[in-house]
Amino acid sequence: MMQELMQMMERSDEEPRERQIRRLGARQLRARQREERRAEQAIMEIAWSRLC
């Protein structure tokens, strides 16, 4: 799971935001943003759980 999260983060860094916005429709963009937020939250939860 951690590898999948890291791959998603790498994928999002590959394309500049402006190009991504033009390429994706509004619905797809919102879905991708939700996916990225969930991935970021999951990474933060893993990091916090390791600290505790």
C-alpha positions, 0 to 999 in steps of 0.5 A, a space after each residue: 500500500 505504501 508503494 502505491 501511495 508513493 507512486 500516486 504522489 510521483 505521478 502527480 509530480 510528473 505533469 504541471 498543474 496547468 497542463 493537467 487542468 486543461 487535459 482533464 475535465 472538471 469532474 475528473 479533476 475533482 476526482 483526482 484531487 480527492 484521490 490525492 488528498 486521501 493519499 496525502 492523509 494516508 501518508 500522514 496517518 502512517 507517519 503519525 502512527 510510527 511516531 506514537 
